[in-house]
Amino acid sequence: MGSGKGEVNVFNKREDLSVSLAKYIAELSDKFTKERGAFTIVLSGGDLFESLGKLVESPYKESLDWSKWFVFWLDERVVPKNHPDSNYLLAYDHFLSKVPILPGNVYAINDALSAEGAADDYETCIKHLVNDTPIITRSAITGFPKFDLMLVGMGPDGHVASLFPGHPLVQENERWVTFIKDSPKPPPERITFTFPVINSSANIALVIVGEAAAHAVHVTLDDVEDSNVLPIQMVSPEGELTWFLDSGAASKLKRAPDVAK
């Protein structure tokens, strides 16, 4: 289903979603590595990596130019990298350790710093890559960094990254990376990309599974009138938006798209 909300794909089986997502990412990887010699991909946490499972298998593991991949985090918990709550650890265990991405191309936060310090440090790092290297391009429209692909999940409350409903950070429009010390979902201290950076992306894939997410998906895609805007409703990239939903996440849609075969 195509609309002003982007392309919506629904899958009965998680396996089918994973197959389609791997093909989608591989096509973007080939496109950007051929066009500019680099592919910048932004990862989130949660159950994303179960959906990424096919990407670490044949034919993708052997065929993608992993040396041109540059990996970043949409948000991160300010905990040591070996902590169970670390998005880096999740990514490493389920993805990064299984493909030959160069360690120097993986940009994790400095977990030795405070939340504020880690956010400042990560923003400085990204500004260097934008201003002094060809790795990350800059949006001609907004001036914010323009990542090639962001893989974005969503919480049952409609939060994306570490941008939660009703929190002041949802309105941040100057910083590239900011921090939160009072996350309503533990752990409380996190760093996160802001909406201007998220929405400057060339491509965003919203990867959402499970019935717990169905209400927020329904509110967003069915344009439900509500005075409280959910963060997921604020995802509107200048590039392409593609939804990957399982049947549970899509179960409350009024205008359900055809289920992908």
KAZIKA-V509353 format. One record per backbone hydrogen bond with DSSP energy under -1.0 kcal/mol. NH is the residue of the N-H (numbers start at 1). CO is the residue of the C=O. Records with the same first field share a line. If there is no record, write none. Layout:
NH=CO, CO
This chain:
6=3
7=241
8=1
9=243
11=245
17=13
18=14
19=15
20=16
21=17
22=18
23=19
24=20
25=21
26=22
27=23
28=24
29=25
30=26
31=27
32=28
33=29
34=30
35=31
36=32
37=33
39=68
41=70
42=149
43=72
48=45
52=48
55=52
56=53
57=54
61=57
63=59
64=60
66=64
68=65
69=66
70=39
71=105
72=41
74=43
76=191
78=189
79=77
83=80
86=83
90=86
91=87
92=88
93=89
94=90
95=91
96=91
97=92
98=95
101=99
105=102
106=103
107=71
111=109
113=110
118=114
119=115
120=116
121=117
122=118
123=119
124=120
125=121
126=122
127=123
128=124
129=125
130=126
131=127
132=128
139=144
143=139
146=137
149=40
150=203
151=42
152=205
155=159
158=155
160=163
163=160
167=164
170=167
171=168
172=169
178=192
180=190
183=188
190=180
191=76
192=178
193=74
194=176
198=194
199=195
201=198
202=147
204=240
205=150
206=242
207=152
208=244
213=210
214=211
217=213
218=214
219=215
220=216
221=217
222=218
224=219
232=158
233=230
234=231
235=232
238=199
239=201
240=202
242=204
243=7
244=206
245=9
246=208
247=11
250=246
251=248
253=250
260=10
